[in-house]
Amino acid sequence: MDTQLIISLVILIVLADIGAIILFIKYRRGHMEKNPFITILKKEAMVFYYALFKWKVGRTERTYAYHKGSNYFWLFIALLHEQVIEAFAFHYYLKDVDSLRADILVVLHVYSILYMLGDYNLVRNSPIAFKGNQVQMKIGVRRSLRFNIEDVSAIQPARTQYAKSGGIIHGKNVFHVAMLPRVFTRVFGMIDELRYEIIFKEPIEARGYFGQRKVVKKALIYMEDAEPFIQNLRKRVLEEDEALA
């Protein structure tokens, strides 16, 4: 094992330790309900289960898919091809020069491929759902939000806002119902078309990947065909308001 590889591994271990310490501190401060390390293990297991075994998408009358028409489909295909080609290329180039590094890179690429497959299938299998008087929004294992019908203050059309420089204005305290990972929006400016926003009467809590709490005031809906869900939600909100009147 050469010096450069050792240094790289040490840096990765140090960064992982720092991340683990930050998560532990947030957990101890009550920013997370459950142990984040157990949460990560469960979510990793779920991702790989969906990558290998769970491909079928189930639907009922009270669920609404948000992944259809997303730009993430084409990005997903491109990234998948890139990972496969890169894995073969690196292994072929390094197998005689540095077999250990070649094996490490192959393992990392296989992990990346399986994770992308699992994440994609999880999102496809996590539609918006009505559960009694509650609305459940789960973006795979990335983030989740649950709210009651009576929590809704308004439902209105919305559009992505842009600054004078052309960059996207990223609103605070919002929950994004979109298949496209937010990192691509933040870093590369990629975004699906924003259709509607659901404004809440009072701020409510969403959950992030590690189970961390995030206070949100509205949910932004990025769906190619949002009308059926919006109409159903509006109907339920009107019925709830009439029942409380």
C-alpha positions as CSV (number, residue, x, y, z in Angstrom):
1,M,0.0,0.0,0.0
2,D,1.6,3.3,-1.1
3,T,1.8,6.5,0.9
4,Q,-0.8,8.4,-1.2
5,L,-3.4,5.7,-0.7
6,I,-2.7,5.6,3.1
7,I,-3.1,9.4,3.3
8,S,-6.4,9.2,1.3
9,L,-7.7,6.5,3.7
10,V,-6.7,8.5,6.8
11,I,-8.4,11.7,5.4
12,L,-11.6,9.7,4.7
13,I,-11.5,8.2,8.2
14,V,-11.0,11.6,9.8
15,L,-13.9,13.1,7.9
16,A,-16.1,10.2,8.8
17,D,-15.2,10.6,12.5
18,I,-16.0,14.3,12.3
19,G,-19.4,13.6,10.7
20,A,-20.2,10.9,13.3
21,I,-19.3,13.4,16.2
22,I,-21.6,16.0,14.7
23,L,-24.5,13.6,14.4
24,F,-23.9,12.3,17.9
25,I,-23.9,15.9,19.3
26,K,-27.2,16.7,17.5
27,Y,-28.7,13.5,18.8
28,R,-27.8,14.3,22.3
29,R,-29.2,17.8,22.0
30,G,-32.5,16.4,20.9
31,H,-32.4,17.4,17.3
32,M,-33.1,13.8,16.3
33,E,-35.7,11.4,17.9
34,K,-33.8,8.2,17.2
35,N,-30.2,7.2,17.2
36,P,-28.8,8.5,13.8
37,F,-26.4,5.6,13.4
38,I,-29.2,3.0,13.7
39,T,-31.3,5.1,11.3
40,I,-28.5,5.1,8.8
41,L,-28.1,1.3,9.0
42,K,-31.8,0.8,8.5
43,K,-32.0,3.1,5.6
44,E,-28.9,1.6,3.9
45,A,-30.5,-1.8,4.3
46,M,-33.7,-0.5,2.8
47,V,-31.9,1.1,-0.1
48,F,-30.1,-2.2,-1.0
49,Y,-33.3,-4.2,-0.6
50,Y,-35.0,-1.9,-3.1
51,A,-32.0,-2.1,-5.4
52,L,-32.0,-5.9,-5.5
53,F,-35.6,-7.1,-4.8
54,K,-38.2,-4.3,-4.9
55,W,-38.9,-3.0,-8.4
56,K,-42.7,-3.2,-8.6
57,V,-44.6,0.1,-8.1
58,G,-47.8,-0.3,-6.2
59,R,-50.6,2.3,-6.4
60,T,-54.0,2.8,-4.8
61,E,-56.7,5.4,-5.3
62,R,-55.3,7.5,-2.4
63,T,-51.7,7.7,-3.6
64,Y,-50.1,10.0,-6.1
65,A,-46.8,9.5,-7.8
66,Y,-44.5,12.5,-8.1
67,H,-41.6,10.9,-10.0
68,K,-43.2,10.8,-13.4
69,G,-41.8,13.4,-15.8
70,S,-38.9,14.3,-13.5
71,N,-35.5,15.3,-15.0
72,Y,-33.9,12.9,-12.7
73,F,-34.8,9.9,-14.9
74,W,-32.3,11.0,-17.6
75,L,-29.7,12.1,-15.1
76,F,-30.1,8.7,-13.4
77,I,-29.5,6.9,-16.7
78,A,-26.4,9.0,-17.4
79,L,-25.0,8.6,-13.9
80,L,-25.6,4.8,-14.0
81,H,-23.8,4.5,-17.4
82,E,-20.9,6.7,-16.1
83,Q,-20.4,4.5,-13.0
84,V,-20.4,1.3,-15.0
85,I,-18.0,2.6,-17.6
86,E,-15.7,4.2,-15.0
87,A,-15.6,1.0,-12.9
88,F,-14.4,-1.1,-15.9
89,A,-12.0,1.6,-17.1
90,F,-10.3,2.1,-13.7
91,H,-10.1,-1.6,-13.0
92,Y,-8.6,-2.3,-16.4
93,Y,-6.1,0.5,-16.0
94,L,-5.0,-0.2,-12.4
95,K,-5.3,-4.0,-12.2
96,D,-1.6,-4.5,-13.2
97,V,-0.3,-1.2,-11.7
98,D,-2.0,-1.2,-8.3
99,S,-4.4,-4.2,-7.8
100,L,-5.4,-3.1,-4.3
101,R,-6.5,0.3,-5.4
102,A,-8.3,-1.2,-8.4
103,D,-10.3,-3.5,-6.1
104,I,-11.2,-0.6,-3.7
105,L,-12.5,1.5,-6.6
106,V,-14.5,-1.4,-8.0
107,V,-16.2,-2.0,-4.6
108,L,-17.0,1.8,-4.4
109,H,-18.4,1.8,-7.9
110,V,-20.6,-1.2,-7.2
111,Y,-21.8,0.4,-4.0
112,S,-22.6,3.6,-5.9
113,I,-24.5,1.7,-8.6
114,L,-26.6,-0.3,-6.1
115,Y,-27.3,2.8,-4.0
116,M,-28.5,4.8,-7.0
117,L,-30.7,1.9,-8.1
118,G,-32.1,1.6,-4.6
119,D,-32.7,5.3,-4.2
120,Y,-34.5,5.5,-7.5
121,N,-36.7,2.6,-6.8
122,L,-37.5,3.9,-3.3
123,V,-38.6,7.2,-4.6
124,R,-40.7,5.5,-7.3
125,N,-42.3,3.4,-4.5
126,S,-42.9,6.3,-2.1
127,P,-45.9,8.3,-3.6
128,I,-47.8,10.9,-1.7
129,A,-50.4,9.1,0.3
130,F,-53.6,10.0,2.3
131,K,-53.7,8.1,5.6
132,G,-57.1,8.9,7.1
133,N,-57.0,12.6,8.0
134,Q,-53.2,12.8,7.4
135,V,-51.1,13.4,4.3
136,Q,-47.8,11.5,4.1
137,M,-45.0,12.7,1.9
138,K,-41.9,10.5,1.8
139,I,-39.1,11.2,-0.7
140,G,-37.6,7.7,-0.5
141,V,-35.3,7.7,2.6
142,R,-34.1,11.2,1.9
143,R,-36.7,13.2,3.8
144,S,-40.3,12.9,5.0
145,L,-43.2,15.1,6.0
146,R,-46.6,14.3,7.6
147,F,-49.4,16.8,8.3
148,N,-53.0,16.8,9.1
149,I,-55.7,18.1,6.7
150,E,-56.5,20.9,9.3
151,D,-52.9,22.1,9.2
152,V,-53.4,23.4,5.6
153,S,-54.0,27.2,5.3
154,A,-53.8,27.6,1.5
155,I,-53.1,25.7,-1.7
156,Q,-52.0,27.8,-4.6
157,P,-50.1,27.7,-7.9
158,A,-46.4,28.4,-7.6
159,R,-43.3,29.0,-9.8
160,T,-39.6,28.8,-9.2
161,Q,-38.2,32.2,-8.3
162,Y,-35.0,33.5,-9.9
163,A,-32.6,36.2,-8.8
164,K,-31.5,39.0,-11.2
165,S,-28.3,37.1,-11.7
166,G,-30.2,34.1,-13.1
167,G,-29.7,31.9,-10.0
168,I,-32.5,30.0,-8.3
169,I,-33.8,31.6,-5.1
170,H,-33.8,28.9,-2.5
171,G,-36.6,29.5,0.0
172,K,-36.2,28.7,3.7
173,N,-38.4,26.5,5.8
174,V,-39.8,24.6,2.8
175,F,-40.3,20.9,2.1
176,H,-39.6,19.9,-1.6
177,V,-41.8,17.1,-3.0
178,A,-39.5,16.3,-5.9
179,M,-37.7,13.2,-7.2
180,L,-34.6,15.2,-8.3
181,P,-32.0,15.3,-5.4
182,R,-31.7,18.8,-4.0
183,V,-27.9,18.6,-4.3
184,F,-28.2,18.9,-8.1
185,T,-30.4,21.9,-7.7
186,R,-28.1,23.6,-5.2
187,V,-24.8,22.8,-7.1
188,F,-25.8,22.6,-10.8
189,G,-29.1,24.6,-10.9
190,M,-31.1,21.5,-12.1
191,I,-34.7,21.6,-11.1
192,D,-38.1,20.1,-12.0
193,E,-41.0,22.5,-12.7
194,L,-42.7,23.8,-9.6
195,R,-46.5,23.5,-9.8
196,Y,-48.1,24.2,-6.4
197,E,-47.3,25.2,-2.9
198,I,-49.1,24.1,0.2
199,I,-49.0,26.7,3.0
200,F,-49.5,25.6,6.6
201,K,-51.3,27.5,9.3
202,E,-48.4,26.9,11.7
203,P,-44.9,25.6,11.1
204,I,-44.6,21.8,11.3
205,E,-41.7,19.4,11.5
206,A,-40.2,17.4,8.6
207,R,-37.5,14.8,8.9
208,G,-34.2,14.6,7.1
209,Y,-32.0,11.6,6.0
210,F,-30.5,11.2,9.5
211,G,-33.9,11.8,11.2
212,Q,-33.0,15.4,12.0
213,R,-35.9,17.8,12.6
214,K,-36.6,20.6,10.2
215,V,-39.3,23.2,10.7
216,V,-41.2,24.0,7.5
217,K,-43.9,26.5,6.6
218,K,-44.9,25.1,3.2
219,A,-44.5,22.2,0.9
220,L,-43.5,22.7,-2.7
221,I,-45.1,20.3,-5.2
222,Y,-43.0,19.3,-8.3
223,M,-45.3,17.0,-10.2
224,E,-46.0,16.6,-13.9
225,D,-49.7,15.9,-13.2
226,A,-50.4,17.5,-9.9
227,E,-54.1,18.2,-10.5
228,P,-55.6,15.0,-9.2
229,F,-53.7,15.3,-5.9
230,I,-54.4,19.0,-5.5
231,Q,-58.1,18.6,-6.2
232,N,-58.4,15.8,-3.7
233,L,-56.5,17.8,-1.1
234,R,-58.6,20.9,-1.7
235,K,-61.8,18.8,-1.3
236,R,-60.6,17.3,2.0
237,V,-59.5,20.8,3.3
238,L,-63.0,22.2,2.4
239,E,-64.8,19.4,4.1
240,E,-62.6,19.8,7.2
241,D,-63.3,23.5,7.3
242,E,-67.0,23.0,6.9
243,A,-66.9,20.4,9.7
244,L,-65.1,22.8,12.0
245,A,-67.4,25.7,11.2
